[in-house]
Amino acid sequence: MSTHSEAVDLRHRAPQCGVVLYFTPEPLTAPGPLMESLAPTSLPGAYLWRSSVQPPKDNWPEPPFLAYAEESAPLKVLPVPDEGHLTKHGHGLTAESRAAIQHTSRACRLVLFPEADSAREGSRQFSQLVHAMSERTGAVIFDSITYECFSPETWKTRRVDAWTEDGVPDVSRFLFIDTYLPQPRSSIGRALTFGMRRFALPDLSVSAVPQRHDSTVKLVLQLVAQSLVERPEIPSLEEVTFSIAELRSPSARQALQMQLGSGGTGSIRLRLLDVQTQTGDPNNAMIELDFAWGAGRTDIERQEDLLVRFMGTSASSYIDVEPTPEIEAASRKAREQWLKWGPGFRKYFPAGSSFLAKGPFQHDDNSDVEWMWIEVNQWNDASELEGILANDPVHIRRFRAGAQVGFPANQIYDYQVLKPDGTREGNETGRLMEQQQKQPR
């Protein structure tokens, strides 16, 4: 893909939609004859290719075609997802259906290879065909691109009912967005989409995601994905502005607008980078979102600037209070607890928890300190807490939100733990300070 100023069409030449049908444990009707009857009207113009489960690629027909294959139990090529995967990534499945497909008699794989120019319409038609097959056979649907599982009813809600009358999809219903930690002891994650290949488009990634921005980054990924599916030609990879207000899909536009905070613009200017896939990435081309157009000295500061403007200005953590004996006692207790956990603090909390610590930072003129929150990345060998500044300072100009900073662990004033289920632990001093602020003076 070109990075020059001329328009760039991000569509590639290898779109693909694929599912596996697992029965509970026998199909309600024979899937092969049913496919023969449904395919011609569901996918007009696409050749129905009855193939083996692993056909040699040099035997494939030219697109558009629909590959259909069956494997009888025991399933070796198309194994049933285990209970853990079905529980985590299953949608609308009952405990009975999850248990039943573990004993499925056979699996059927359907893969559509449309022409690139008709990938969006092909995806719509394929979604309808899959629903008809699953509804009449009683199958659980495994999406081979997003690795999610669906009941027939949930597939209809998520994939069939996700289109406008003029054929524009709500892309969020076709995506799975994953965030993981490339370095186990870090709080900086990587986010990426699964599912864009069905639209003949690259999947998207963000290489550095502070945990507190995980939900905002996912919204940006949804916005960019929706925008590219609606308009795959962009002016340039170097500078592209994506705006919620310009989306054609009403449901996608409304869902994203509802997430914006006070003052959020819902618009973001990005650079798109053509990057190589990594282990575990989708079997697809990849585009990385780069936040080069934000203000700041580092990548994280520039990302922070753009995300805050997109989402809405976050409230300052600065509170002007007098430290009462009760507040000081709560601070000592928090410091003692944090030092008791030590460098292995992460092991005491669920995986995916985010950790914030409040520490002292000297004013520019060294006249005093400002207590600020950082998102902790690590407790280093020098017993310092290193992390990302969570808010813009009030009395310090050398730092801004997103800066990489640190302070000695034994100077911590308080901590917060944000758990994956949305609950929080800590920040007792903050609660007491807010009470003091509400008292009449």
C-alpha positions as CSV (number, residue, x, y, z in Angstrom):
1,M,0.0,0.0,0.0
2,S,1.3,3.4,-0.9
3,T,2.0,6.2,1.6
4,H,2.0,9.0,-1.0
5,S,-0.6,11.7,-1.2
6,E,-2.9,9.9,-3.7
7,A,-5.9,8.1,-2.5
8,V,-5.3,4.6,-1.1
9,D,-7.8,1.7,-1.4
10,L,-7.2,-0.5,1.6
11,R,-9.1,-3.5,0.2
12,H,-7.0,-6.5,-0.5
13,R,-7.7,-9.4,-2.9
14,A,-8.3,-12.2,-0.4
15,P,-11.6,-11.7,1.5
16,Q,-12.9,-14.7,3.3
17,C,-15.8,-15.7,5.6
18,G,-15.8,-19.0,7.4
19,V,-17.8,-21.0,10.0
20,V,-17.9,-24.5,11.4
21,L,-21.3,-26.0,12.4
22,Y,-21.3,-28.3,15.4
23,F,-24.5,-30.4,16.0
24,T,-26.1,-31.2,19.4
25,P,-25.1,-34.0,18.8
26,E,-27.1,-35.0,15.6
27,P,-28.3,-32.5,13.0
28,L,-32.1,-32.0,12.9
29,T,-31.9,-32.4,9.1
30,A,-29.2,-33.6,6.7
31,P,-26.8,-30.7,6.3
32,G,-25.4,-31.7,2.8
33,P,-28.7,-31.7,0.9
34,L,-29.8,-28.6,2.8
35,M,-26.7,-26.8,1.6
36,E,-27.3,-27.9,-2.0
37,S,-30.8,-26.4,-1.8
38,L,-29.9,-23.1,0.0
39,A,-26.7,-22.1,-1.7
40,P,-27.9,-21.2,-5.2
41,T,-30.4,-18.6,-4.0
42,S,-28.4,-17.5,-0.9
43,L,-25.2,-16.8,-2.8
44,P,-26.2,-16.3,-6.5
45,G,-23.2,-16.5,-8.8
46,A,-21.0,-18.3,-6.2
47,Y,-19.9,-21.8,-7.2
48,L,-20.7,-24.5,-4.5
49,W,-17.6,-26.6,-4.1
50,R,-18.0,-29.9,-2.2
51,S,-14.4,-30.4,-1.0
52,S,-12.5,-32.4,1.5
53,V,-11.8,-30.9,4.9
54,Q,-8.2,-30.0,3.9
55,P,-8.2,-29.5,0.1
56,P,-4.9,-28.7,-1.6
57,K,-4.8,-25.0,-2.4
58,D,-3.8,-25.6,-6.0
59,N,-7.2,-27.3,-6.5
60,W,-9.2,-24.3,-5.4
61,P,-11.7,-22.8,-7.9
62,E,-11.6,-19.1,-8.8
63,P,-13.7,-16.8,-6.6
64,P,-16.5,-16.4,-6.0
65,F,-17.0,-19.8,-4.5
66,L,-18.4,-21.5,-1.4
67,A,-16.4,-24.4,0.0
68,Y,-18.4,-27.0,1.9
69,A,-16.9,-29.9,3.7
70,E,-17.9,-32.4,6.4
71,E,-15.8,-34.3,9.0
72,S,-17.2,-37.2,11.0
73,A,-16.4,-37.8,14.6
74,P,-13.8,-38.1,16.1
75,L,-13.0,-34.6,14.8
76,K,-9.3,-34.1,14.2
77,V,-9.3,-31.2,11.7
78,L,-12.3,-29.4,13.1
79,P,-12.1,-30.1,16.9
80,V,-14.9,-28.8,19.1
81,P,-13.9,-25.8,21.3
82,D,-13.4,-26.8,24.9
83,E,-15.8,-25.8,27.7
84,G,-13.5,-22.9,28.8
85,H,-13.5,-21.4,25.3
86,L,-17.3,-21.8,24.9
87,T,-17.9,-20.2,28.3
88,K,-15.7,-17.2,27.5
89,H,-16.4,-16.7,23.9
90,G,-19.9,-18.2,23.5
91,H,-22.9,-16.1,22.8
92,G,-26.4,-17.3,23.6
93,L,-25.3,-20.9,24.4
94,T,-26.9,-22.9,27.1
95,A,-25.1,-25.2,29.4
96,E,-26.9,-28.1,27.6
97,S,-25.8,-27.0,24.1
98,R,-22.2,-26.5,25.3
99,A,-22.2,-30.0,26.7
100,A,-24.1,-31.6,23.7
101,I,-21.6,-30.4,21.0
102,Q,-18.8,-32.1,22.9
103,H,-20.4,-35.3,21.5
104,T,-21.3,-34.0,18.0
105,S,-21.5,-36.7,15.4
106,R,-19.9,-34.5,12.7
107,A,-18.9,-31.0,11.8
108,C,-19.5,-29.0,8.7
109,R,-17.3,-26.2,7.5
110,L,-18.5,-23.4,5.2
111,V,-16.1,-20.9,3.7
112,L,-17.0,-18.2,1.3
113,F,-14.3,-16.7,-1.0
114,P,-16.0,-13.7,-2.6
115,E,-14.5,-11.3,-5.1
116,A,-12.9,-8.3,-3.3
117,D,-15.3,-5.8,-4.8
118,S,-18.3,-7.6,-3.5
119,A,-17.0,-8.7,-0.1
120,R,-19.4,-6.6,1.9
121,E,-22.5,-7.9,0.1
122,G,-21.0,-11.4,0.2
123,S,-20.6,-11.2,3.9
124,R,-24.3,-10.2,4.3
125,Q,-25.5,-13.1,2.1
126,F,-23.2,-15.6,3.9
127,S,-24.5,-14.5,7.3
128,Q,-28.0,-15.2,6.2
129,L,-27.1,-18.6,4.7
130,V,-25.3,-19.6,7.9
131,H,-28.4,-18.7,10.0
132,A,-30.7,-20.7,7.8
133,M,-28.3,-23.7,8.0
134,S,-27.9,-23.5,11.8
135,E,-31.6,-22.9,12.5
136,R,-32.8,-25.9,10.4
137,T,-30.0,-28.3,11.6
138,G,-29.9,-27.1,15.3
139,A,-26.2,-26.4,15.0
140,V,-23.9,-24.2,17.2
141,I,-21.9,-21.8,15.0
142,F,-18.2,-21.3,15.4
143,D,-16.9,-18.2,13.6
144,S,-13.5,-19.3,12.1
145,I,-12.3,-15.6,11.9
146,T,-13.2,-14.2,15.3
147,Y,-13.1,-17.6,17.2
148,E,-16.5,-16.9,18.8
149,C,-19.4,-19.4,19.1
150,F,-23.1,-18.5,18.6
151,S,-26.5,-20.0,19.0
152,P,-28.7,-19.6,15.9
153,E,-30.8,-16.9,17.6
154,T,-27.7,-14.9,18.7
155,W,-26.1,-15.2,15.3
156,K,-29.2,-13.7,13.8
157,T,-29.2,-10.8,16.2
158,R,-25.4,-10.2,15.8
159,R,-24.8,-10.9,12.2
160,V,-28.1,-11.0,10.2
161,D,-29.9,-8.0,11.8
162,A,-26.7,-5.9,11.7
163,W,-27.3,-4.3,8.3
164,T,-29.1,-1.2,7.1
165,E,-31.5,-1.4,4.2
166,D,-28.8,-0.2,1.8
167,G,-26.3,-2.8,2.9
168,V,-24.1,-1.1,5.5
169,P,-23.2,-3.3,8.4
170,D,-22.7,-2.4,12.1
171,V,-19.1,-3.6,12.0
172,S,-18.8,-3.9,15.8
173,R,-21.1,-7.0,15.6
174,F,-18.6,-8.7,13.3
175,L,-15.4,-7.9,15.3
176,F,-13.7,-9.4,18.3
177,I,-11.2,-7.0,19.8
178,D,-8.5,-8.5,22.0
179,T,-6.1,-6.7,24.4
180,Y,-3.2,-8.7,25.8
181,L,0.0,-7.9,27.6
182,P,3.1,-8.7,25.5
183,Q,5.2,-8.4,28.7
184,P,3.6,-10.1,31.7
185,R,4.9,-7.7,34.3
186,S,3.9,-4.6,32.3
187,S,0.6,-2.7,32.2
188,I,1.1,-1.7,28.6
189,G,-1.0,-3.9,26.3
190,R,-1.5,-4.4,22.6
191,A,-5.0,-4.3,21.1
192,L,-6.1,-5.8,17.8
193,T,-9.2,-6.7,15.9
194,F,-10.3,-10.0,14.5
195,G,-12.9,-10.1,11.7
196,M,-12.0,-7.5,9.1
197,R,-10.9,-10.1,6.5
198,R,-14.6,-10.8,5.7
199,F,-14.8,-7.2,4.3
200,A,-11.5,-7.5,2.3
201,L,-9.8,-5.2,4.7
202,P,-6.8,-5.4,7.0
203,D,-7.3,-6.0,10.7
204,L,-6.2,-3.1,13.0
205,S,-3.9,-2.9,16.0
206,V,-2.6,-0.4,18.6
207,S,0.8,-1.4,19.8
208,A,0.9,0.3,23.2
209,V,-2.2,0.6,25.3
210,P,-2.1,1.7,28.9
211,Q,-4.7,-0.4,30.8
212,R,-6.7,2.6,31.9
213,H,-7.2,3.5,28.2
214,D,-8.2,0.0,27.1
215,S,-11.9,0.8,26.6
216,T,-11.2,4.1,24.8
217,V,-8.7,2.4,22.4
218,K,-11.4,-0.2,21.7
219,L,-13.8,2.5,20.8
220,V,-11.3,4.0,18.4
221,L,-10.7,0.7,16.8
222,Q,-14.4,0.3,16.3
223,L,-14.6,3.7,14.8
224,V,-11.8,3.1,12.4
225,A,-13.1,-0.3,11.4
226,Q,-16.6,1.0,10.8
227,S,-15.2,4.0,8.8
228,L,-13.0,1.8,6.5
229,V,-15.8,-0.7,5.8
230,E,-18.1,2.1,4.8
231,R,-15.3,4.0,2.8
232,P,-12.3,1.8,2.1
233,E,-10.6,4.5,0.0
234,I,-8.8,7.0,2.2
235,P,-6.8,10.2,1.1
236,S,-3.5,9.0,2.5
237,L,-2.0,6.6,5.1
238,E,-0.1,9.5,6.6
239,E,-3.0,11.6,7.8
240,V,-6.6,10.4,8.2
241,T,-9.4,11.9,10.3
242,F,-12.1,9.5,11.6
243,S,-15.3,11.0,12.9
244,I,-18.2,9.3,14.7
245,A,-20.6,11.9,13.3
246,E,-19.8,10.9,9.7
247,L,-20.7,7.2,10.1
248,R,-23.5,5.9,7.9
249,S,-24.6,3.1,10.2
250,P,-27.1,4.6,12.7
251,S,-26.6,1.9,15.3
252,A,-22.8,2.1,15.1
253,R,-22.9,5.9,15.3
254,Q,-25.3,6.0,18.2
255,A,-23.5,3.3,20.2
256,L,-20.2,5.2,19.9
257,Q,-21.6,8.6,20.6
258,M,-23.2,7.3,23.9
259,Q,-19.7,6.4,25.1
260,L,-18.2,9.9,24.8
261,G,-17.6,12.0,27.9
262,S,-18.1,15.7,28.5
263,G,-16.3,17.7,25.8
264,G,-15.4,14.6,23.7
265,T,-15.0,15.5,20.0
266,G,-15.7,12.0,18.7
267,S,-13.1,12.7,16.1
268,I,-9.5,11.6,15.9
269,R,-6.6,12.2,13.4
270,L,-4.3,9.2,12.9
271,R,-1.5,7.8,10.8
272,L,-1.9,4.3,9.5
273,L,1.1,2.0,9.3
274,D,1.3,-1.1,7.1
275,V,2.9,-3.7,9.6
276,Q,3.8,-7.3,9.7
277,T,1.6,-9.8,11.6
278,Q,2.8,-11.2,14.9
279,T,2.3,-14.6,16.4
280,G,-1.4,-15.0,17.3
281,D,-2.6,-12.3,15.0
282,P,-5.4,-12.8,12.5
283,N,-4.6,-14.6,9.3
284,N,-4.9,-11.3,7.5
285,A,-3.0,-8.1,6.6
286,M,-2.5,-5.7,9.5
287,I,-2.7,-2.0,9.9
288,E,-1.4,-0.2,13.0
289,L,-3.0,3.0,14.3
290,D,-0.3,5.6,15.0
291,F,-1.0,8.6,17.2
292,A,1.7,10.8,15.6
293,W,-0.6,13.8,15.3
294,G,-1.1,14.2,19.0
295,A,0.8,16.8,21.2
296,G,3.6,15.5,23.3
297,R,7.2,14.3,23.4
298,T,6.7,10.6,23.4
299,D,4.3,8.1,21.7
300,I,2.3,7.6,24.9
301,E,2.0,11.3,25.5
302,R,0.8,11.9,22.0
303,Q,-1.7,9.0,22.3
304,E,-2.9,10.4,25.6
305,D,-3.5,13.8,24.0
306,L,-5.6,12.4,21.1
307,L,-7.6,9.9,23.2
308,V,-8.5,12.5,25.8
309,R,-9.7,15.0,23.1
310,F,-11.6,12.2,21.4
311,M,-13.2,10.8,24.5
312,G,-13.6,13.9,26.6
313,T,-11.3,15.7,29.1
314,S,-10.9,13.6,32.2
315,A,-11.3,15.2,35.6
316,S,-8.1,16.4,37.3
317,S,-6.9,14.3,40.2
318,Y,-5.7,17.5,42.0
319,I,-7.5,18.3,45.2
320,D,-6.5,21.2,47.4
321,V,-7.0,19.9,51.0
322,E,-5.3,20.0,54.3
323,P,-4.1,16.6,55.4
324,T,-6.0,15.7,58.5
325,P,-4.8,13.0,61.0
326,E,-7.4,10.7,59.6
327,I,-6.1,11.2,56.0
328,E,-2.5,10.7,57.1
329,A,-3.4,7.5,58.9
330,A,-5.2,6.2,55.8
331,S,-2.1,7.1,53.8
332,R,0.3,5.2,56.2
333,K,-2.0,2.2,56.0
334,A,-2.0,2.2,52.2
335,R,1.8,2.6,52.1
336,E,2.3,-0.3,54.6
337,Q,0.0,-2.5,52.5
338,W,1.7,-1.7,49.2
339,L,5.2,-2.3,50.7
340,K,4.0,-5.6,52.2
341,W,3.0,-6.8,48.7
342,G,6.4,-5.7,47.3
343,P,7.6,-6.2,43.7
344,G,5.2,-9.2,43.3
345,F,2.1,-7.0,43.9
346,R,0.4,-8.3,40.7
347,K,0.0,-11.9,42.0
348,Y,-2.4,-10.8,44.7
349,F,-5.0,-9.7,42.1
350,P,-6.8,-11.1,39.1
351,A,-5.0,-11.1,35.8
352,G,-5.8,-7.9,33.8
353,S,-6.0,-5.7,36.9
354,S,-4.6,-2.1,36.5
355,F,-2.6,-0.5,39.3
356,L,-2.3,3.2,40.1
357,A,-0.1,4.7,42.7
358,K,0.0,8.3,44.0
359,G,3.5,9.7,44.6
360,P,5.3,13.1,45.1
361,F,6.7,15.2,42.2
362,Q,8.7,18.3,42.8
363,H,7.3,21.6,41.5
364,D,9.4,23.1,38.7
365,D,10.9,25.6,41.2
366,N,11.4,23.0,43.9
367,S,9.2,24.9,46.3
368,D,6.8,22.1,47.1
369,V,5.6,18.7,45.7
370,E,2.4,17.8,43.8
371,W,0.9,14.4,44.5
372,M,0.0,12.7,41.3
373,W,-1.3,9.3,40.1
374,I,0.7,7.0,37.8
375,E,-0.4,3.8,36.1
376,V,2.3,1.4,37.5
377,N,4.3,-0.6,34.9
378,Q,6.8,-2.1,37.2
379,W,8.6,-2.0,40.6
380,N,12.2,-1.8,39.4
381,D,15.4,-3.1,41.0
382,A,16.0,0.3,42.6
383,S,12.7,0.0,44.5
384,E,11.1,2.6,42.4
385,L,7.6,2.5,40.9
386,E,7.7,3.3,37.2
387,G,4.7,4.1,35.1
388,I,2.6,6.5,33.1
389,L,1.4,9.8,34.4
390,A,-2.4,9.6,34.6
391,N,-3.3,13.3,34.6
392,D,-1.9,16.6,33.5
393,P,-0.1,18.3,36.5
394,V,-1.4,21.6,37.9
395,H,1.9,23.0,39.2
396,I,4.5,21.2,37.0
397,R,5.1,22.1,33.4
398,R,7.9,19.6,32.5
399,F,5.4,16.7,32.5
400,R,2.0,16.0,30.9
401,A,-0.3,13.1,31.1
402,G,1.2,10.1,29.4
403,A,4.8,10.9,30.5
404,Q,7.0,8.0,31.7
405,V,7.7,8.9,35.3
406,G,8.6,7.2,38.6
407,F,9.1,7.7,42.3
408,P,10.5,5.6,45.3
409,A,8.0,2.9,46.4
410,N,8.4,3.9,50.0
411,Q,7.0,7.4,49.2
412,I,3.7,6.1,47.9
413,Y,0.7,8.1,49.3
414,D,-2.1,5.8,48.2
415,Y,-2.9,3.2,45.6
416,Q,-5.9,2.0,43.5
417,V,-6.5,-1.4,41.9
418,L,-8.9,-1.5,39.0
419,K,-10.1,-5.1,38.5
420,P,-11.3,-6.6,35.3
421,D,-14.9,-6.9,36.7
422,G,-15.0,-3.1,37.1
423,T,-14.6,-3.0,40.9
424,R,-11.9,-0.9,42.6
425,E,-9.8,-1.3,45.7
426,G,-7.9,1.4,47.6
427,N,-7.9,5.2,47.4
428,E,-9.2,5.6,50.9
429,T,-7.4,9.0,51.2
430,G,-9.3,10.2,48.1
431,R,-12.6,9.3,49.7
432,L,-11.6,11.3,52.8
433,M,-10.4,14.2,50.8
434,E,-13.7,14.4,48.9
435,Q,-15.6,14.5,52.1
436,Q,-13.4,17.3,53.3
437,Q,-14.1,19.3,50.1
438,K,-17.8,19.0,50.7
439,Q,-17.7,20.4,54.2
440,P,-18.6,24.1,54.5
441,R,-15.6,26.4,55.3
